[in-house]
Amino acid sequence: FFRDPFSSHAHIADIETLSRLVDCFQFYYGSNYRSASAILSFMHGNLKRQMSTGVRCSILKPQGTEDVAEVVHAGYKSTRAAALTQSGVYEEEEASV
């Protein structure tokens, strides 16, 4: 998905939502020609290695994880909680309860 950073978009909220989802789930995302080209070159190199060796190498999961999305989501939730605690949001909520 390419976007023009020098012009305004009526659907900027949709673009930002897409970007956040991509960040949360760590998808390959090229929003400009250079990054898209680098991503496709990397994926093509992995495909060539896979075809020559028979070993899948496009996704590298940390050892001991069955579902990468769960790991990413848990990490996001913990950093979000730490940021809210640091900003005092949790303390205000507990005081109002």
C-alpha positions in Angstrom: 0.0 0.0 0.0 1.7 3.2 -1.2 0.8 6.6 0.1 1.8 10.1 -0.7 3.3 11.7 2.4 3.0 15.2 0.8 -0.7 15.3 0.4 -3.6 15.0 2.8 -5.9 12.0 2.6 -9.6 11.9 3.5 -9.1 8.4 4.7 -6.0 9.1 7.0 -7.7 7.2 9.9 -7.9 4.1 7.8 -4.2 4.4 6.8 -3.1 4.9 10.4 -5.2 1.9 11.5 -3.6 -0.3 8.8 -0.2 0.9 9.9 -0.9 0.0 13.6 -2.2 -3.4 12.7 0.9 -4.1 10.6 3.1 -3.0 13.5 1.2 -5.1 16.1 1.3 -8.3 14.0 4.7 -7.6 12.4 3.7 -8.0 8.8 5.9 -7.0 6.0 4.7 -3.5 5.0 6.2 -1.3 2.3 4.6 2.1 2.2 7.0 3.4 -0.4 8.9 2.1 -3.4 12.3 1.5 -1.6 10.9 -0.4 1.4 8.6 -2.5 -0.8 11.5 -3.3 -3.1 13.7 -4.3 -0.1 10.9 -6.5 1.3 10.3 -8.2 -2.0 14.0 -8.8 -2.6 14.3 -10.3 0.9 11.3 -12.6 0.3 12.6 -13.6 -3.1 15.9 -14.5 -1.6 14.2 -16.6 1.0 12.1 -18.3 -1.6 15.2 -19.2 -3.7 16.9 -20.6 -0.6 13.8 -22.6 0.3 13.6 -24.1 -3.2 17.3 -25.0 -3.2 17.4 -26.5 0.4 13.8 -27.5 1.0 14.0 -25.6 4.4 11.4 -22.9 5.0 13.2 -19.7 6.0 10.7 -16.8 5.5 9.4 -16.7 9.0 11.8 -16.9 12.0 9.9 -17.7 15.3 11.6 -17.4 18.6 12.3 -20.8 20.1 9.6 -22.0 22.5 6.8 -20.1 20.8 4.0 -21.8 19.0 2.0 -18.7 18.0 4.0 -15.6 17.1 0.9 -13.4 17.2 0.3 -14.3 20.9 3.9 -13.4 21.7 3.7 -10.1 19.9 0.3 -9.3 21.4 1.5 -10.1 25.0 4.6 -7.8 24.4 2.4 -5.0 23.2 0.0 -5.3 26.2 2.9 -5.3 28.7 4.5 -2.2 27.1 1.1 -0.5 27.0 0.5 -1.3 30.6 3.9 0.1 31.6 3.3 3.3 29.7 -0.1 3.8 31.3 1.4 3.1 34.8 4.2 5.6 34.1 1.7 8.2 32.9 -0.4 7.8 36.0 -3.5 6.6 34.2 -3.8 3.4 36.3 -3.4 5.4 39.6 -6.3 7.7 38.6 -8.5 4.7 37.7 -7.8 3.0 41.0 -8.5 6.2 43.0 -11.9 6.6 41.3 -12.9 3.0 42.1 
